[in-house]
Amino acid sequence: MDTKQLKYFVAIVECGGFARASRQLFIAQPALSQQIARLEQEVGAPLLIRSARGVSPTANGYALFRHAKFILRQLDHAVALARQNTAEITGRVAVGIAPTTACQVGMPFLERIQEKYPGVTLNIVEGLSGHLQHMAASGQLDIAILFTPNAVPDWQCTPLLDEELFVILPCNSPLFPRGRDTITLQEVADLPLVLPSRGHGLRRRIELEYERINVSLVPVAEIDSLPLLMSALAMGMGATIKPLAAIHVHGAAQAKSWRHLRISDAAISRPNYVFSLPAERMTDAVARIHGELLELVRDLVRRARWQGVELVEEAAPEAREPRRLAVPHA
């Protein structure tokens, strides 16, 4: 078995068939089939299920696929580390961020890295925190912004900021009096709520507050896609509880069409942490991108381009307790 065979196998699984993989790899399909046959012979078990629709991995094949991706990524890192004394910073860096974080950081981050490090291929992966945590632990990410301090064992963890959670609904919604900009926990529970599913860390954070007052939340819908959730609200389905960054999901121009209400009898916030590979495993590219991400986020907050949050480094000594964050009224 060699890395070439692993590369071919991973490409076939990701492409869902030999024909597409052959085109992607610029290798004749018979030669590709021959390599996989040799790999299956060496493993001693079938790795792919072939059908009219394409191919899919067997149980053995899926296990090999996961480990092969990790091995190939580590090999790329090893080569990048060997080359990092060259003048230009180059390499591929995968960064995982949640959908609300992407609303604030995504485009400014892409533009910043493209301008400062044109030799770096930045792969931004947007996903729910549980999925990003799994990807980081399995070696598919180099950096991730997550919401619990022990999310990825053996990785560096840098406290970044705290996000306050608000009740968000369209400005034209009749669900709550127009003259108020605060709401109580009980009043929130009486609204038709659209929330993430229970597998989402944000949902658990919200439900902890309601368990404290012995109130059950029964949402009218559970949606784990931020664009779809906000579109449902725009159509009048109800309200949600999110960081203020969620109102930017459809662009800055649409942000003015949303109303945010502060919860008056509970300070519900979500901590953000930047996770990264340990320093000794970082390439120059990963180290530079990590630094740029931290600098960008802090700059956005200080210039009030990211509201409803507080930087951890600027917090008072008691700041690990829930605090009210400065934001404009709805």
Helices and strands as residue ranges (DSSP letters): H 3-15, H 18-25, H 29-43, E 48-51, E 54-57, H 59-83, E 91-97, H 99-116, E 120-126, H 129-137, E 143-146, E 156-170, E 182-183, H 185-189, E 194-195, H 201-212, E 221-222, H 226-234, E 240-243, G 244-248, H 252-255, E 258-263, E 269-276, G 279-281, H 284-302, E 309-311, G 312-314
